[in-house]
Amino acid sequence: PKDTVWMEGHDGQTVAIIASEQLVVVRLGLTPAKLGYRPQTMVGALVKALH
């Protein structure tokens, strides 16, 4: 959604805030890029599951 706020930190830490969905997703664990982790995929699945 257009109201998504996305923050990325060191070693895969991410925060996604989607006000229109009343959703906040926080990932603080160590996730090296070589593992291919895609937080956008997870957030998209969560939004889909809410509907």
Summary of the structure (lengths in Angstrom):
residues: 51
radius of gyration: 11.2
end to end distance: 13.6
largest distance: 32.4
contacts: 105
relative contact order: 0.23
helix: 39%
strand: 29%
